[in-house]
């Protein structure tokens, strides 16, 4: 794993540093190229172990698959008569979850939510909040307040021991997020998913040693998807390194 860990840190330090002079697109391309290099290293060193773990993980997914179907059915019933769409948006829906990860995320997009909020027309967000409350979801927090078009509201519920998060977003403001999840869920090749899953597992297995590399790798994985979907910004601000 040390070769992969070194590569993770090199990619992060190069493309998330204020000291390096790249455009945002150049940074995303460098991160995407680095992600491919990490996958190639894993293919050379961990093919059998990674494929074995991925097959094991598939067998353990049955409970989550059942709960995801249940949540989608219930949410559609909760929101009957309202205009929205709902997208599974977790590592499970992308099939890069590790065994024992026990949360499911869903994105609910409401048309014109941002426009209505800034004009103080809160009818839609109140309707959705009330419906979620009636279905047993509890408001948790508001995220991304610094960017009004990307602001979203998080609601949570526990079902059969699994944490469910519903993130209510503006439809247009969340287009790039929807594109990102469409890529990770439907366009990222299975081989990349196999090795992404295994790398996450190995880093998480040694979480005291690789705590920083774990979140950095997840960041690289996500920003690779952002590059592939022609995003124009990084997830995290540049830092002094």
Helices and strands as residue ranges (DSSP letters): H 2-15, H 24-60, H 62-78, E 85-88, H 91-94, E 103-110, H 113-118, H 123-134, E 138-143, G 148-150, E 152-159, E 162-170, H 175-182, I 183-187, H 190-205, H 207-228
